[in-house]
Structure formats: structure tokens, C-alpha cells
């Protein structure tokens, strides 16, 4: 049995209208079958126009393409993603957590303009750029270990760059924070912008 999905979230998203106590109890206790999970994921993917997806052996959604959840008034991500081959965009929402974010993204990952205070559950490898600007970040803990292009964390409440990616292949943008030094920054092959 798989622990998935959150029936209350499905109700909030307008996918499920009538929540029965016994149904919610079954989902919350992890007793959903693979067939039921597949049905729920299909409904959510249809709602958000997520195409070319598969459900992996861990119950995570892998997408051969991009995921666009921009400006959907989300307080949580609607699915638990594994791998996304192109880009993942969840900017302009009300996210307070990245729980459910893909573990690996082949292109860009954009979570700007949310209400995040940390990057816990962010992808660990991003092939393109990683954007987390204009949140309420107080730490970079949980940031990707490696970013294939630029890393942008400007306009947050950071006082340190501890937890930043170990490797950024292009530029690092960290202006409009409360930084007193660049200590903690990993290897950056491009420029560091802190004006």
C-alpha cells in the first residue's frame, strides 16, 4: 500500500467534492492501492495539464517534459514528483514548503514569489537555473547540491549563504538580503552579484 495522496488537498483543489471520513481515514493511514493512486494522480495531472507522466515504483510522479504550476494559488504542491526532464515552475503561489518537489530537474526550477522560509525538499540536482528569489528565506539549507546554470536567491531575508549549492556552473545572485559576508558560498564558475 502507498501513502498518498492527501484527500483534503484534493478537496481544496476542487478534484474531490465530498470527503467521507472513512475515505480520508484510509488515505491518511496509507491504505490506498496502486490502482486508486493511479486514478487520483490522473485526475490531478489532467487538472494541471501535466502530460507524459508515469508513476514510478516509489509512488512518485516522473514527467518527461515540463510542469507548469505557476500562479495557481497553491499552498502545497498537488503531487509528489520524482524526476522532471525539462523544467518545473511553481512560482507566484503561496507555498510555505517544497514538499513534493521533484528530486531531479533536467532544466530550470522556479519557486520565486512564494512564502518559503527554507529550501527543504528542493531538488538536489538541477540541470538548468534554480530560482528562489522573492520569498522569505532565512536559510539556504536544502538547496540543490549542484546547479547546471545560475542560482538566484535575491530579495529574501538571508544573513548567511551557508547551505548554498556546492557547485553553480554560471552566476550566483544574492543581492537584497541581509548578508554581511559571502561565507558559505560554494564553487561559482560565473559572477557573484551582491549589490
N, C-alpha and C positions, 0 to 999 in steps of 0.2 A: 504494500500500500504506500502511496505517496502523500507527503504533507503539502497540500496545495489545493486549491487557491483559497484566498480569503473571501468568503461569501459576502461579508459586509462590504468589502471593497467592490465586489461585483454589483451589489445593490446600489452603491454610491455612483458607480459608473453607468447605471441605467441598464445593465445587462440582465439583472435578475430583479424582478419587481416584488415578489412575495418571498420573504425569508421565513422559512419554517424552522422552529427551534431544533427539531431532530436533524434536519439537513445541516444546519450550522454546526451542531454538535459533531456530526460525522466528519465534516471537513476539518474542524479545528482539532480533532483527535487524530487526524492523519489517516482516516479510513477510506479515502477516495480511491477508486480503482483507476487503472490506466485509461480505460475507455471513457470514464467520466471526466478525467483530467483532459484528455484529448478533446472532448466536447466543449469544455469551458475555454480551453486555450483557443479553439477555433472561433468561438463567439467573440472573444476579446481581440484576436487578430483581425477578424472581419470588421469589428467596430473601429479599430485604429488603422485599417488598411495596411496591415503588415502582411507582406507576401513572401513567398519562397521560404517558409519556416518549417522546421522539423522539431520534434520533441526528442531530446537526447535521453540516454539511459538514466541520467540523474534527475529527469523531470524538468530540465531547463530548456528554454526555447532558443534554438540556434536559428539565425536568419542569414540567408545567402542574399545579401543586399543591404539596404538601409532601413532604419527605424526612425520615423519622424513623430515624436510626441510633443512637439513644440506648441506652447500656448493652449494647453488642454485643461487648465485649472486643476491639475493633478496634485494631490497631497502625498501620494505614493505612486511608485511605478506599478502599472497594472499586471505585469508578469515578472517572472524570474528568468532572466536571459543568461545564456551561456556564452556563445560566440556570435558576433555580428560582423560579417565580412567587409562591409563598407563603412557607413557612418551611423552614429547613434546620437539623436538630438532630443533632449528633454528640457530645453531652455524655456524661460518665461512660464514657469509653473509656480507652485507653492510647495515644492519638495523640501522636506526637512531631513531626508535621508536618501541615500543612493541604494538602499537595499533593493535587490532585484536587478541592479545594473549588470550589463554583460561583464564577464570576466576578461574578455579579449575583444578588441575592436580593431578591424583592419584599417580603417580610415580615421576620421575625426570623431571625438567625443565632446559634446557640448552640453553642459549643465549650468550655463550662466543664468543670471536673473532668477534665482530661486531663494530659498531661505535656509540654505545649508550652513552648518557650523563646522562640519568636518567632511572629509572625503572618504570616510569609512565605507567600504563596499564598492569603491570605484574600480574600474578595470585595472588590472595590473600591467597590461601591455596595450598600448595604443599606437597603431601604425602611422597615424596622421598627427594632428594637433589635439591638445587637450585644453578645453576652455572651461574655467570655473570662476570667472570674474563676476563681480556684482552679486555676491552672496553675502553671508555673514560669517565667513570662515574665520575661525580663531586658530586653526591648526591645519597643516597640510598632511598630517598623519593619514595614511590610507591612499595617498596619491599614487599614480602608476609608478612602477619601478623604472619603466622605460617609455619614452615618448618619441615617436619617429620624426616629428616635426617640432612645432613650437608648444610651449607651455604658458598659459595665460591665467594668472591669479590676481590681477589688479582689482582695485576697488573692493577690498574686503577689510577685515579687522585683524590682520596678521601682525604679530610682533616679532615673529621668527620664521625662518624658512626651513626649520627642522622638519623632516618628513617629506621634503620635496623629492621629485624623481631623481634616481641615481644617474640617469642619462637623458639629456634632452638634445636631440640632433640639430635643432635650429635655435630660435630665440627664446628667451625667458622674460616674460612681462610681469612685473610685481609692483608697479607704482600704485599710489593711492592706498597705501596700507599704513600701519604704524611701526614700520621696521626701523631699527636703529643700526642694523648691520646686515650683511648678506651671508652671515654664518649659517651653515646648514645646507647651502645650495649644492647640488650635485654637479656632475660634469655637464657643461653647456657649450656646445660647439659654435653657436652663433653669438649674438649680443645679449646683454642683460640690460633691461630697461627698468630703471627705478627712479624716475624723475617725478 
